[in-house]
Amino acid sequence: MVEVTREDEGRPVVFVDPRGKERPALITRVWGPQCVNVAFVREDGQEDSYGLKIERCTSVMHQSIQQAHGNYWRFPA
C-alpha cells in the first residue's frame, strides 16, 4: 500500500480524472496516508497573465483504494 507524507508535497504524480483520462499533476497538499490535493494544467489551453491556467482537485484518493475508473492519483511508472 502506498503512503505519502507532507514531504511528498510537490512530487509529480499521475491524476486520472473522473472520465479516466491520465493527466500529469503535482501533489499540493497531503491530507492522509493516501489522500492528497493535486494541481494540473487545464487541457483546454486557457491562458492568463501567468501562462496556462491550472485546475485543482481536492481529497483525491490513491488508485489502490479507489473503486471507480477515475478520480484517483498514482505515482508515475
PyMOL Python script that loads the backbone (N, CA, C, O; Angstrom):
from pymol import cmd

cmd.read_pdbstr("""\
ATOM      1  N   MET A   1       0.838  -1.175   0.000  1.00  0.00           N
ATOM      2  CA  MET A   1       0.000   0.000   0.000  1.00  0.00           C
ATOM      3  C   MET A   1       0.890   1.249   0.000  1.00  0.00           C
ATOM      4  O   MET A   1       1.866   1.330   0.746  1.00  0.00           O
ATOM      5  N   VAL A   2       0.543   2.196  -0.831  1.00  0.00           N
ATOM      6  CA  VAL A   2       1.290   3.449  -0.945  1.00  0.00           C
ATOM      7  C   VAL A   2       0.847   4.396   0.162  1.00  0.00           C
ATOM      8  O   VAL A   2      -0.348   4.561   0.407  1.00  0.00           O
ATOM      9  N   GLU A   3       1.810   5.014   0.824  1.00  0.00           N
ATOM     10  CA  GLU A   3       1.510   6.039   1.813  1.00  0.00           C
ATOM     11  C   GLU A   3       2.369   7.262   1.532  1.00  0.00           C
ATOM     12  O   GLU A   3       3.542   7.139   1.181  1.00  0.00           O
ATOM     13  N   VAL A   4       1.780   8.438   1.687  1.00  0.00           N
ATOM     14  CA  VAL A   4       2.507   9.684   1.454  1.00  0.00           C
ATOM     15  C   VAL A   4       2.528  10.506   2.738  1.00  0.00           C
ATOM     16  O   VAL A   4       1.693  10.330   3.626  1.00  0.00           O
ATOM     17  N   THR A   5       3.503  11.406   2.811  1.00  0.00           N
ATOM     18  CA  THR A   5       3.629  12.311   3.949  1.00  0.00           C
ATOM     19  C   THR A   5       3.761  13.731   3.418  1.00  0.00           C
ATOM     20  O   THR A   5       3.793  13.935   2.204  1.00  0.00           O
ATOM     21  N   ARG A   6       3.837  14.697   4.294  1.00  0.00           N
ATOM     22  CA  ARG A   6       3.977  16.095   3.877  1.00  0.00           C
ATOM     23  C   ARG A   6       5.240  16.305   3.048  1.00  0.00           C
ATOM     24  O   ARG A   6       5.300  17.241   2.250  1.00  0.00           O
ATOM     25  N   GLU A   7       6.265  15.441   3.224  1.00  0.00           N
ATOM     26  CA  GLU A   7       7.479  15.568   2.414  1.00  0.00           C
ATOM     27  C   GLU A   7       7.224  15.275   0.937  1.00  0.00           C
ATOM     28  O   GLU A   7       8.039  15.639   0.090  1.00  0.00           O
ATOM     29  N   ASP A   8       6.101  14.622   0.615  1.00  0.00           N
ATOM     30  CA  ASP A   8       5.763  14.324  -0.775  1.00  0.00           C
ATOM     31  C   ASP A   8       5.087  15.494  -1.485  1.00  0.00           C
ATOM     32  O   ASP A   8       4.867  15.432  -2.694  1.00  0.00           O
ATOM     33  N   GLU A   9       4.756  16.553  -0.762  1.00  0.00           N
ATOM     34  CA  GLU A   9       4.137  17.714  -1.405  1.00  0.00           C
ATOM     35  C   GLU A   9       5.111  18.286  -2.430  1.00  0.00           C
ATOM     36  O   GLU A   9       6.283  18.508  -2.124  1.00  0.00           O
ATOM     37  N   GLY A  10       4.630  18.522  -3.637  1.00  0.00           N
ATOM     38  CA  GLY A  10       5.462  18.995  -4.740  1.00  0.00           C
ATOM     39  C   GLY A  10       5.908  17.873  -5.670  1.00  0.00           C
ATOM     40  O   GLY A  10       6.435  18.144  -6.749  1.00  0.00           O
ATOM     41  N   ARG A  11       5.708  16.626  -5.273  1.00  0.00           N
ATOM     42  CA  ARG A  11       6.111  15.497  -6.125  1.00  0.00           C
ATOM     43  C   ARG A  11       5.161  15.346  -7.307  1.00  0.00           C
ATOM     44  O   ARG A  11       3.961  15.594  -7.187  1.00  0.00           O
ATOM     45  N   PRO A  12       5.706  14.938  -8.451  1.00  0.00           N
ATOM     46  CA  PRO A  12       4.840  14.674  -9.603  1.00  0.00           C
ATOM     47  C   PRO A  12       4.090  13.364  -9.427  1.00  0.00           C
ATOM     48  O   PRO A  12       4.617  12.391  -8.888  1.00  0.00           O
ATOM     49  N   VAL A  13       2.859  13.365  -9.891  1.00  0.00           N
ATOM     50  CA  VAL A  13       2.012  12.175  -9.885  1.00  0.00           C
ATOM     51  C   VAL A  13       1.210  12.144 -11.178  1.00  0.00           C
ATOM     52  O   VAL A  13       1.244  13.090 -11.965  1.00  0.00           O
ATOM     53  N   VAL A  14       0.503  11.069 -11.385  1.00  0.00           N
ATOM     54  CA  VAL A  14      -0.471  10.976 -12.472  1.00  0.00           C
ATOM     55  C   VAL A  14      -1.843  11.068 -11.817  1.00  0.00           C
ATOM     56  O   VAL A  14      -2.179  10.274 -10.938  1.00  0.00           O
ATOM     57  N   PHE A  15      -2.630  12.046 -12.257  1.00  0.00           N
ATOM     58  CA  PHE A  15      -4.013  12.174 -11.806  1.00  0.00           C
ATOM     59  C   PHE A  15      -4.896  11.613 -12.898  1.00  0.00           C
ATOM     60  O   PHE A  15      -4.790  12.030 -14.051  1.00  0.00           O
ATOM     61  N   VAL A  16      -5.760  10.681 -12.559  1.00  0.00           N
ATOM     62  CA  VAL A  16      -6.721  10.136 -13.515  1.00  0.00           C
ATOM     63  C   VAL A  16      -8.055  10.802 -13.218  1.00  0.00           C
ATOM     64  O   VAL A  16      -8.651  10.596 -12.161  1.00  0.00           O
ATOM     65  N   ASP A  17      -8.514  11.609 -14.178  1.00  0.00           N
ATOM     66  CA  ASP A  17      -9.715  12.409 -13.934  1.00  0.00           C
ATOM     67  C   ASP A  17     -10.972  11.527 -13.916  1.00  0.00           C
ATOM     68  O   ASP A  17     -10.888  10.333 -14.207  1.00  0.00           O
ATOM     69  N   PRO A  18     -12.130  12.100 -13.579  1.00  0.00           N
ATOM     70  CA  PRO A  18     -13.349  11.296 -13.477  1.00  0.00           C
ATOM     71  C   PRO A  18     -13.755  10.589 -14.769  1.00  0.00           C
ATOM     72  O   PRO A  18     -14.521   9.626 -14.729  1.00  0.00           O
ATOM     73  N   ARG A  19     -13.249  11.058 -15.917  1.00  0.00           N
ATOM     74  CA  ARG A  19     -13.546  10.385 -17.187  1.00  0.00           C
ATOM     75  C   ARG A  19     -12.527   9.306 -17.522  1.00  0.00           C
ATOM     76  O   ARG A  19     -12.662   8.623 -18.537  1.00  0.00           O
ATOM     77  N   GLY A  20     -11.499   9.143 -16.672  1.00  0.00           N
ATOM     78  CA  GLY A  20     -10.479   8.119 -16.895  1.00  0.00           C
ATOM     79  C   GLY A  20      -9.273   8.604 -17.668  1.00  0.00           C
ATOM     80  O   GLY A  20      -8.422   7.792 -18.032  1.00  0.00           O
ATOM     81  N   LYS A  21      -9.163   9.915 -17.939  1.00  0.00           N
ATOM     82  CA  LYS A  21      -8.018  10.455 -18.671  1.00  0.00           C
ATOM     83  C   LYS A  21      -6.857  10.731 -17.723  1.00  0.00           C
ATOM     84  O   LYS A  21      -7.038  11.371 -16.687  1.00  0.00           O
ATOM     85  N   GLU A  22      -5.662  10.248 -18.076  1.00  0.00           N
ATOM     86  CA  GLU A  22      -4.473  10.478 -17.262  1.00  0.00           C
ATOM     87  C   GLU A  22      -3.917  11.869 -17.515  1.00  0.00           C
ATOM     88  O   GLU A  22      -3.809  12.306 -18.660  1.00  0.00           O
ATOM     89  N   ARG A  23      -3.563  12.566 -16.433  1.00  0.00           N
ATOM     90  CA  ARG A  23      -3.045  13.927 -16.518  1.00  0.00           C
ATOM     91  C   ARG A  23      -1.824  14.050 -15.624  1.00  0.00           C
ATOM     92  O   ARG A  23      -1.874  13.606 -14.477  1.00  0.00           O
ATOM     93  N   PRO A  24      -0.711  14.641 -16.103  1.00  0.00           N
ATOM     94  CA  PRO A  24       0.414  14.903 -15.207  1.00  0.00           C
ATOM     95  C   PRO A  24      -0.004  15.947 -14.173  1.00  0.00           C
ATOM     96  O   PRO A  24      -0.656  16.935 -14.509  1.00  0.00           O
ATOM     97  N   ALA A  25       0.373  15.725 -12.923  1.00  0.00           N
ATOM     98  CA  ALA A  25      -0.056  16.616 -11.844  1.00  0.00           C
ATOM     99  C   ALA A  25       1.033  16.697 -10.778  1.00  0.00           C
ATOM    100  O   ALA A  25       2.023  15.967 -10.811  1.00  0.00           O
ATOM    101  N   LEU A  26       0.816  17.613  -9.829  1.00  0.00           N
ATOM    102  CA  LEU A  26       1.688  17.754  -8.662  1.00  0.00           C
ATOM    103  C   LEU A  26       0.846  17.640  -7.395  1.00  0.00           C
ATOM    104  O   LEU A  26      -0.289  18.116  -7.346  1.00  0.00           O
ATOM    105  N   ILE A  27       1.412  17.006  -6.378  1.00  0.00           N
ATOM    106  CA  ILE A  27       0.753  16.976  -5.076  1.00  0.00           C
ATOM    107  C   ILE A  27       0.927  18.360  -4.448  1.00  0.00           C
ATOM    108  O   ILE A  27       2.050  18.849  -4.318  1.00  0.00           O
ATOM    109  N   THR A  28      -0.184  18.989  -4.060  1.00  0.00           N
ATOM    110  CA  THR A  28      -0.102  20.303  -3.428  1.00  0.00           C
ATOM    111  C   THR A  28      -0.341  20.241  -1.929  1.00  0.00           C
ATOM    112  O   THR A  28       0.048  21.157  -1.205  1.00  0.00           O
ATOM    113  N   ARG A  29      -0.972  19.182  -1.454  1.00  0.00           N
ATOM    114  CA  ARG A  29      -1.194  19.005  -0.017  1.00  0.00           C
ATOM    115  C   ARG A  29      -1.489  17.529   0.243  1.00  0.00           C
ATOM    116  O   ARG A  29      -2.212  16.882  -0.514  1.00  0.00           O
ATOM    117  N   VAL A  30      -0.919  17.015   1.320  1.00  0.00           N
ATOM    118  CA  VAL A  30      -1.200  15.651   1.760  1.00  0.00           C
ATOM    119  C   VAL A  30      -2.158  15.741   2.943  1.00  0.00           C
ATOM    120  O   VAL A  30      -1.897  16.460   3.906  1.00  0.00           O
ATOM    121  N   TRP A  31      -3.275  15.003   2.867  1.00  0.00           N
ATOM    122  CA  TRP A  31      -4.288  15.032   3.927  1.00  0.00           C
ATOM    123  C   TRP A  31      -4.327  13.743   4.725  1.00  0.00           C
ATOM    124  O   TRP A  31      -4.994  13.681   5.758  1.00  0.00           O
ATOM    125  N   GLY A  32      -3.651  12.747   4.287  1.00  0.00           N
ATOM    126  CA  GLY A  32      -3.634  11.472   4.990  1.00  0.00           C
ATOM    127  C   GLY A  32      -2.678  10.556   4.268  1.00  0.00           C
ATOM    128  O   GLY A  32      -2.035  10.983   3.309  1.00  0.00           O
ATOM    129  N   PRO A  33      -2.559   9.319   4.688  1.00  0.00           N
ATOM    130  CA  PRO A  33      -1.570   8.436   4.078  1.00  0.00           C
ATOM    131  C   PRO A  33      -1.823   8.164   2.590  1.00  0.00           C
ATOM    132  O   PRO A  33      -0.906   7.760   1.875  1.00  0.00           O
ATOM    133  N   GLN A  34      -3.056   8.380   2.118  1.00  0.00           N
ATOM    134  CA  GLN A  34      -3.360   8.127   0.709  1.00  0.00           C
ATOM    135  C   GLN A  34      -4.248   9.189   0.083  1.00  0.00           C
ATOM    136  O   GLN A  34      -4.705   9.020  -1.047  1.00  0.00           O
ATOM    137  N   CYS A  35      -4.500  10.272   0.790  1.00  0.00           N
ATOM    138  CA  CYS A  35      -5.400  11.320   0.310  1.00  0.00           C
ATOM    139  C   CYS A  35      -4.608  12.606   0.086  1.00  0.00           C
ATOM    140  O   CYS A  35      -3.915  13.084   0.984  1.00  0.00           O
ATOM    141  N   VAL A  36      -4.720  13.165  -1.133  1.00  0.00           N
ATOM    142  CA  VAL A  36      -3.948  14.356  -1.482  1.00  0.00           C
ATOM    143  C   VAL A  36      -4.802  15.343  -2.265  1.00  0.00           C
ATOM    144  O   VAL A  36      -5.867  15.001  -2.778  1.00  0.00           O
ATOM    145  N   ASN A  37      -4.311  16.571  -2.345  1.00  0.00           N
ATOM    146  CA  ASN A  37      -4.803  17.559  -3.301  1.00  0.00           C
ATOM    147  C   ASN A  37      -3.797  17.603  -4.438  1.00  0.00           C
ATOM    148  O   ASN A  37      -2.595  17.468  -4.208  1.00  0.00           O
ATOM    149  N   VAL A  38      -4.276  17.792  -5.665  1.00  0.00           N
ATOM    150  CA  VAL A  38      -3.396  17.863  -6.825  1.00  0.00           C
ATOM    151  C   VAL A  38      -3.720  19.091  -7.667  1.00  0.00           C
ATOM    152  O   VAL A  38      -4.829  19.622  -7.624  1.00  0.00           O
ATOM    153  N   ALA A  39      -2.722  19.528  -8.435  1.00  0.00           N
ATOM    154  CA  ALA A  39      -2.899  20.618  -9.397  1.00  0.00           C
ATOM    155  C   ALA A  39      -2.353  20.142 -10.735  1.00  0.00           C
ATOM    156  O   ALA A  39      -1.363  19.413 -10.792  1.00  0.00           O
ATOM    157  N   PHE A  40      -3.017  20.567 -11.821  1.00  0.00           N
ATOM    158  CA  PHE A  40      -2.595  20.160 -13.157  1.00  0.00           C
ATOM    159  C   PHE A  40      -3.000  21.225 -14.167  1.00  0.00           C
ATOM    160  O   PHE A  40      -3.902  22.020 -13.905  1.00  0.00           O
ATOM    161  N   VAL A  41      -2.343  21.243 -15.309  1.00  0.00           N
ATOM    162  CA  VAL A  41      -2.621  22.220 -16.365  1.00  0.00           C
ATOM    163  C   VAL A  41      -3.943  21.860 -17.042  1.00  0.00           C
ATOM    164  O   VAL A  41      -4.202  20.697 -17.354  1.00  0.00           O
ATOM    165  N   ARG A  42      -4.757  22.865 -17.257  1.00  0.00           N
ATOM    166  CA  ARG A  42      -6.039  22.656 -17.960  1.00  0.00           C
ATOM    167  C   ARG A  42      -5.778  22.135 -19.360  1.00  0.00           C
ATOM    168  O   ARG A  42      -4.809  22.535 -20.005  1.00  0.00           O
ATOM    169  N   GLU A  43      -6.620  21.264 -19.823  1.00  0.00           N
ATOM    170  CA  GLU A  43      -6.409  20.701 -21.159  1.00  0.00           C
ATOM    171  C   GLU A  43      -7.032  21.539 -22.270  1.00  0.00           C
ATOM    172  O   GLU A  43      -6.805  21.254 -23.447  1.00  0.00           O
ATOM    173  N   ASP A  44      -7.813  22.564 -21.929  1.00  0.00           N
ATOM    174  CA  ASP A  44      -8.459  23.371 -22.963  1.00  0.00           C
ATOM    175  C   ASP A  44      -7.581  24.519 -23.453  1.00  0.00           C
ATOM    176  O   ASP A  44      -8.007  25.286 -24.316  1.00  0.00           O
ATOM    177  N   GLY A  45      -6.355  24.656 -22.918  1.00  0.00           N
ATOM    178  CA  GLY A  45      -5.418  25.664 -23.404  1.00  0.00           C
ATOM    179  C   GLY A  45      -5.685  27.082 -22.940  1.00  0.00           C
ATOM    180  O   GLY A  45      -5.067  28.017 -23.450  1.00  0.00           O
ATOM    181  N   GLN A  46      -6.589  27.272 -21.986  1.00  0.00           N
ATOM    182  CA  GLN A  46      -6.859  28.632 -21.491  1.00  0.00           C
ATOM    183  C   GLN A  46      -5.608  29.207 -20.839  1.00  0.00           C
ATOM    184  O   GLN A  46      -4.864  28.500 -20.159  1.00  0.00           O
ATOM    185  N   GLU A  47      -5.388  30.505 -21.060  1.00  0.00           N
ATOM    186  CA  GLU A  47      -4.228  31.189 -20.512  1.00  0.00           C
ATOM    187  C   GLU A  47      -4.652  32.428 -19.742  1.00  0.00           C
ATOM    188  O   GLU A  47      -5.749  32.956 -19.924  1.00  0.00           O
ATOM    189  N   ASP A  48      -3.749  32.876 -18.876  1.00  0.00           N
ATOM    190  CA  ASP A  48      -3.884  34.169 -18.224  1.00  0.00           C
ATOM    191  C   ASP A  48      -2.502  34.808 -18.219  1.00  0.00           C
ATOM    192  O   ASP A  48      -1.610  34.342 -18.929  1.00  0.00           O
ATOM    193  N   SER A  49      -2.308  35.852 -17.443  1.00  0.00           N
ATOM    194  CA  SER A  49      -1.025  36.552 -17.478  1.00  0.00           C
ATOM    195  C   SER A  49       0.128  35.710 -16.915  1.00  0.00           C
ATOM    196  O   SER A  49       1.291  36.072 -17.094  1.00  0.00           O
ATOM    197  N   TYR A  50      -0.167  34.611 -16.248  1.00  0.00           N
ATOM    198  CA  TYR A  50       0.866  33.724 -15.702  1.00  0.00           C
ATOM    199  C   TYR A  50       1.210  32.573 -16.639  1.00  0.00           C
ATOM    200  O   TYR A  50       2.188  31.862 -16.409  1.00  0.00           O
ATOM    201  N   GLY A  51       0.425  32.383 -17.686  1.00  0.00           N
ATOM    202  CA  GLY A  51       0.640  31.262 -18.612  1.00  0.00           C
ATOM    203  C   GLY A  51      -0.603  30.398 -18.673  1.00  0.00           C
ATOM    204  O   GLY A  51      -1.718  30.890 -18.500  1.00  0.00           O
ATOM    205  N   LEU A  52      -0.411  29.112 -18.918  1.00  0.00           N
ATOM    206  CA  LEU A  52      -1.550  28.200 -18.973  1.00  0.00           C
ATOM    207  C   LEU A  52      -2.219  28.120 -17.608  1.00  0.00           C
ATOM    208  O   LEU A  52      -1.545  28.084 -16.579  1.00  0.00           O
ATOM    209  N   LYS A  53      -3.550  28.093 -17.605  1.00  0.00           N
ATOM    210  CA  LYS A  53      -4.289  28.009 -16.351  1.00  0.00           C
ATOM    211  C   LYS A  53      -4.196  26.602 -15.774  1.00  0.00           C
ATOM    212  O   LYS A  53      -4.019  25.622 -16.498  1.00  0.00           O
ATOM    213  N   ILE A  54      -4.321  26.529 -14.457  1.00  0.00           N
ATOM    214  CA  ILE A  54      -4.298  25.234 -13.792  1.00  0.00           C
ATOM    215  C   ILE A  54      -5.660  24.934 -13.172  1.00  0.00           C
ATOM    216  O   ILE A  54      -6.485  25.824 -12.967  1.00  0.00           O
ATOM    217  N   GLU A  55      -5.866  23.665 -12.883  1.00  0.00           N
ATOM    218  CA  GLU A  55      -7.034  23.206 -12.146  1.00  0.00           C
ATOM    219  C   GLU A  55      -6.543  22.484 -10.910  1.00  0.00           C
ATOM    220  O   GLU A  55      -5.393  22.048 -10.846  1.00  0.00           O
ATOM    221  N   ARG A  56      -7.412  22.362  -9.942  1.00  0.00           N
ATOM    222  CA  ARG A  56      -7.083  21.648  -8.718  1.00  0.00           C
ATOM    223  C   ARG A  56      -8.192  20.666  -8.390  1.00  0.00           C
ATOM    224  O   ARG A  56      -9.368  20.913  -8.656  1.00  0.00           O
ATOM    225  N   CYS A  57      -7.792  19.554  -7.810  1.00  0.00           N
ATOM    226  CA  CYS A  57      -8.759  18.601  -7.263  1.00  0.00           C
ATOM    227  C   CYS A  57      -8.350  18.304  -5.835  1.00  0.00           C
ATOM    228  O   CYS A  57      -7.164  18.167  -5.533  1.00  0.00           O
ATOM    229  N   THR A  58      -9.331  18.206  -4.963  1.00  0.00           N
ATOM    230  CA  THR A  58      -9.055  18.014  -3.546  1.00  0.00           C
ATOM    231  C   THR A  58      -9.520  16.647  -3.074  1.00  0.00           C
ATOM    232  O   THR A  58     -10.422  16.036  -3.647  1.00  0.00           O
ATOM    233  N   SER A  59      -8.878  16.192  -2.016  1.00  0.00           N
ATOM    234  CA  SER A  59      -9.223  14.916  -1.374  1.00  0.00           C
ATOM    235  C   SER A  59      -9.272  13.766  -2.373  1.00  0.00           C
ATOM    236  O   SER A  59     -10.243  13.011  -2.428  1.00  0.00           O
ATOM    237  N   VAL A  60      -8.217  13.651  -3.154  1.00  0.00           N
ATOM    238  CA  VAL A  60      -8.129  12.595  -4.170  1.00  0.00           C
ATOM    239  C   VAL A  60      -7.453  11.383  -3.534  1.00  0.00           C
ATOM    240  O   VAL A  60      -6.367  11.496  -2.965  1.00  0.00           O
ATOM    241  N   MET A  61      -8.094  10.239  -3.633  1.00  0.00           N
ATOM    242  CA  MET A  61      -7.574   9.017  -3.033  1.00  0.00           C
ATOM    243  C   MET A  61      -6.622   8.302  -3.992  1.00  0.00           C
ATOM    244  O   MET A  61      -6.703   8.488  -5.206  1.00  0.00           O
ATOM    245  N   HIS A  62      -5.729   7.492  -3.447  1.00  0.00           N
ATOM    246  CA  HIS A  62      -4.784   6.724  -4.245  1.00  0.00           C
ATOM    247  C   HIS A  62      -5.528   5.642  -5.037  1.00  0.00           C
ATOM    248  O   HIS A  62      -6.585   5.166  -4.624  1.00  0.00           O
ATOM    249  N   GLN A  63      -4.963   5.274  -6.160  1.00  0.00           N
ATOM    250  CA  GLN A  63      -5.531   4.269  -7.054  1.00  0.00           C
ATOM    251  C   GLN A  63      -5.849   2.958  -6.327  1.00  0.00           C
ATOM    252  O   GLN A  63      -6.845   2.306  -6.639  1.00  0.00           O
ATOM    253  N   SER A  64      -5.018   2.571  -5.370  1.00  0.00           N
ATOM    254  CA  SER A  64      -5.189   1.275  -4.703  1.00  0.00           C
ATOM    255  C   SER A  64      -6.461   1.182  -3.865  1.00  0.00           C
ATOM    256  O   SER A  64      -6.903   0.082  -3.533  1.00  0.00           O
ATOM    257  N   ILE A  65      -7.055   2.331  -3.520  1.00  0.00           N
ATOM    258  CA  ILE A  65      -8.279   2.272  -2.716  1.00  0.00           C
ATOM    259  C   ILE A  65      -9.484   2.913  -3.397  1.00  0.00           C
ATOM    260  O   ILE A  65     -10.555   3.018  -2.799  1.00  0.00           O
ATOM    261  N   GLN A  66      -9.312   3.336  -4.637  1.00  0.00           N
ATOM    262  CA  GLN A  66     -10.423   3.931  -5.387  1.00  0.00           C
ATOM    263  C   GLN A  66     -11.062   2.856  -6.259  1.00  0.00           C
ATOM    264  O   GLN A  66     -10.386   2.235  -7.079  1.00  0.00           O
ATOM    265  N   GLN A  67     -12.336   2.640  -6.086  1.00  0.00           N
ATOM    266  CA  GLN A  67     -13.048   1.610  -6.844  1.00  0.00           C
ATOM    267  C   GLN A  67     -13.513   2.081  -8.221  1.00  0.00           C
ATOM    268  O   GLN A  67     -13.746   1.263  -9.111  1.00  0.00           O
ATOM    269  N   ALA A  68     -13.647   3.380  -8.399  1.00  0.00           N
ATOM    270  CA  ALA A  68     -14.120   3.914  -9.676  1.00  0.00           C
ATOM    271  C   ALA A  68     -13.012   3.886 -10.723  1.00  0.00           C
ATOM    272  O   ALA A  68     -11.840   3.711 -10.390  1.00  0.00           O
ATOM    273  N   HIS A  69     -13.389   4.059 -11.996  1.00  0.00           N
ATOM    274  CA  HIS A  69     -12.413   4.028 -13.097  1.00  0.00           C
ATOM    275  C   HIS A  69     -11.617   5.328 -13.215  1.00  0.00           C
ATOM    276  O   HIS A  69     -10.747   5.437 -14.080  1.00  0.00           O
ATOM    277  N   GLY A  70     -11.897   6.305 -12.369  1.00  0.00           N
ATOM    278  CA  GLY A  70     -11.190   7.581 -12.423  1.00  0.00           C
ATOM    279  C   GLY A  70     -11.254   8.289 -11.078  1.00  0.00           C
ATOM    280  O   GLY A  70     -11.729   7.747 -10.080  1.00  0.00           O
ATOM    281  N   ASN A  71     -10.754   9.528 -11.091  1.00  0.00           N
ATOM    282  CA  ASN A  71     -10.704  10.384  -9.903  1.00  0.00           C
ATOM    283  C   ASN A  71      -9.796   9.786  -8.831  1.00  0.00           C
ATOM    284  O   ASN A  71     -10.191   9.656  -7.673  1.00  0.00           O
ATOM    285  N   TYR A  72      -8.574   9.425  -9.228  1.00  0.00           N
ATOM    286  CA  TYR A  72      -7.577   8.930  -8.291  1.00  0.00           C
ATOM    287  C   TYR A  72      -6.201   9.386  -8.757  1.00  0.00           C
ATOM    288  O   TYR A  72      -6.053   9.924  -9.855  1.00  0.00           O
ATOM    289  N   TRP A  73      -5.191   9.165  -7.907  1.00  0.00           N
ATOM    290  CA  TRP A  73      -3.823   9.512  -8.263  1.00  0.00           C
ATOM    291  C   TRP A  73      -2.937   8.277  -8.098  1.00  0.00           C
ATOM    292  O   TRP A  73      -3.283   7.323  -7.402  1.00  0.00           O
ATOM    293  N   ARG A  74      -1.780   8.332  -8.765  1.00  0.00           N
ATOM    294  CA  ARG A  74      -0.769   7.299  -8.610  1.00  0.00           C
ATOM    295  C   ARG A  74       0.578   7.918  -8.958  1.00  0.00           C
ATOM    296  O   ARG A  74       0.637   8.942  -9.638  1.00  0.00           O
ATOM    297  N   PHE A  75       1.664   7.297  -8.491  1.00  0.00           N
ATOM    298  CA  PHE A  75       2.989   7.752  -8.887  1.00  0.00           C
ATOM    299  C   PHE A  75       3.259   7.320 -10.320  1.00  0.00           C
ATOM    300  O   PHE A  75       2.757   6.277 -10.741  1.00  0.00           O
ATOM    301  N   PRO A  76       4.041   8.092 -11.091  1.00  0.00           N
ATOM    302  CA  PRO A  76       4.365   7.708 -12.468  1.00  0.00           C
ATOM    303  C   PRO A  76       5.098   6.365 -12.497  1.00  0.00           C
ATOM    304  O   PRO A  76       5.828   6.011 -11.571  1.00  0.00           O
ATOM    305  N   ALA A  77       4.883   5.644 -13.573  1.00  0.00           N
ATOM    306  CA  ALA A  77       5.525   4.319 -13.729  1.00  0.00           C
ATOM    307  C   ALA A  77       7.009   4.464 -14.019  1.00  0.00           C
ATOM    308  O   ALA A  77       7.707   3.462 -14.179  1.00  0.00           O
TER     309      ALA A  77
END
""", "prot")
cmd.dss("prot")
cmd.show_as("cartoon", "prot")
cmd.util.cbc("prot")
cmd.orient("prot")
